[in-house]
Amino acid sequence: MQYEVKRICIGSIEKINVKGKEKKTAYYKYPVENAVQLTFMGFVGDQHVYKGHGGINKAVCLYDLNDYDLWSDYIEIDTEFSLFGENITTVGLDKDTISIGDIYKLGEALIQVTEGRGPCNTIAQIHNVPNIVKMMAASRATGCYFRVLAEGMVAPDCQLELVKKDETGFTLHEFNELVYGDKKNKALIDKALKVEALPAEHKEKFAKRL
């Protein structure tokens, strides 16, 4: 199964003005025009400001174009940059399709889904929609993160190809249900704990609720 990649984006740290205050951010990520190296720490040239952004388990961020439509009443969705600061904007890979642990081929690289993306207040500030973080959490359409299993070059016109579906089938929607909704759902917690690819910090947090 292959999914269309609308764009591959990277961004640099810059200073912006938010309600009269200076803020450093690498939120604005723009499409690459040439092939770019994807390493274990993310795309070469892609920068992060905060400690919680990036890293081995958050090397690549994805958001699906179909979920953009959820926000068309609140923000301008036809932008040059990736709307939610994602590196990969796909078509047809939404919260009910993608599962934690799924492995995909992106150009020469192999990437694996690790967790849902935690919407942050920068999204609200950039788009001037104060409640959008809560709305994204409520919709469960948060986007997700990947770790890189094999480094390689990624061309801007590549597709995202499913290599291996995780046998547990713990979807992004279910992950977000445990994070934002029914946090003590035993069946979902049991399912989550079976996913080898789920980062230890989440397994520990979920296990404590049993």
N, C-alpha and C positions, 0 to 999 in steps of 0.2 A: 504494500500500500504506500502510495506516494502522496504528499501534500504540497500544494503550491506554496512557495515562499514569496510573499509580496515584496519583502525587502529585508536586507541584512544591514543593521545599523550600529554605529559606534559613536561615542561622544567624548568630548573633553571637558574638564572642569572649567567653568566660567562663573563670572559674577553677574547676578541679576538683581533687580530691585523688586522687593516684595513689600508693598504697603509702606514705602519709604525707608525700608531697611535693606542693607546689602546682604545677599545670601550667596554662598558658593554651592554650585550644583553641577552635576554631569547628566542631568535629566534629559537635556536635549540631545538626542542621538539621531544622526542623519545617515541616509543610505550610502553604502560604500560603492564606488564606481569600478573598483578592481578587486581581484581576489585578495583575501586577507587571511592571515594565519590565525587559527584557533588553537590556543594552548590550554593547558590544564587550569590556568587562572583566568581564561576568557580570551576574547578577541584582542589581538595586538592593537594598541591605540585606544582601546576603550577604558575610560577612567572612572573612578568612584571617589566620592567624598567621604562617605560614612563607613565606619568599621563593619556595620551589619550588611553592607552591600558588597557583592562580589565574593571571592573566595572559592575554594574547591567545590563546595556544594551549591554555589550560586554563581557559577562561572558564566552562564548564559541565561538570559531571561526571554521568555516567549509570551506573546499575547496574540490572540486570533482575531483576524479582521472581522469575522462575523459578530464577535462580541462588541466591536466598536458601535454597532447599531443600538446597543443598550443605552448609549450615552449621547445620541444624536440630538436629543431635546435639551441637553445641558451644555454641550461644548461643540466646537467646530471639529468635525472628525476628518475632514479632508485637509490634511497637513503634510508638509514636506518631511517632518520629523516623525519618529514613532510616537504615537499618541501617549503611551504610558511608560516611556523610557525603556521599552523592550529592545533587545538585540535582534530578535527574529519576529517578524509579523507573518503569520501563516494564514491560510484560508481553509477552514473546515476542520480544524483541530481544537475543538472546544473542551470545556470542563467535563463533559460526559463521555468524551472520546478518549482523552489522554489519561493514562494511569501512572501512578508512581512506580518507577522501575522500568518503564518502557525504554527500549534502546532504539535510537534512530541514527541513520547515516546522514550527515550534512557535508556535502562535498567530500573531502578526503577524511573528515573527522567522524568519530563516533561519540554520541552524547546520550546521557541517561537522565530521565526525569527524576528529580529528587524530592521536591516539595512545592507547595503553592507559594506564589509570590504574596508577601504581606504588604498590602497597599499602605503607603505612608502619606504624611501630611503634605509633602511636596507636590503630590498630584493635585490636591485641593488648591494649593497656592498657585501653581502654574496655570490651572484652568479656571481659577476663581469660582470654584463650586465647593463651598464649605462642607457639604454633607457627602461628597462623592466617595470618600473612603468608607463610610458606613454603608453606602449604597452598593459599592463593589463587594464588600464583605457579605451583605445580605443576598446579593445575586449569585454569590459563589463564583463569579466570573473574574477571578483575580489575576489570571495568567499563572505561569509556573517557572521554576528554575531547573537547570540541568547541571550535572557534572560532566566533565570531558573524560571519556574513557580512552580515546586515541586522538592525538593531535593531528592537525592537517590543514591544508589550504581550503578555503571556502570561497567559491565564486558567487557574485551577486545574483546570478541567474540559476542557481542550483535549486533542487527540490529537497524536501525533507522526507526521507524514506524509512518506514518502519522496518527495523531489522528483527526485533524480538519483542513480543508482547509479554509483559510480566504476568505470570500465571495466576497471581492473586487477584488481579483485576480491581485493585483499590484505586478508584478514579480520583481525579482532582476534585470533583464535586464532593466526594465522600471525605477526602482530606479536609476540605474547607468546612464541611459540616461538623467535624470534630473540633475545628479551630474556632468557628464562629457560631455554631448552632447547638446541636444536641451533644454537648461535650462529654457526657457520660454514657453515650450509646455503647453498650458492651459489645454488641455484634460488630460494630465498626472498629472499636478499639482492638478487638481480637484479630480482625482482618488486617488492620494497620500493622500490628506487631509481627505479622507473617511476612511483611515486605522487607526483603533483605536490603534493598536499596534505600529505604527510608533512613535519614540521618538519625544517629543515636539520640540526639537531644529531643527529637519528637517522640521517639519510642519511649524514652524515660518519662516524658511529660504525660503521654497518653496512659502508660502503665500505672502511674500513680493514681489514676482515676478509677481503677478497678476496685 
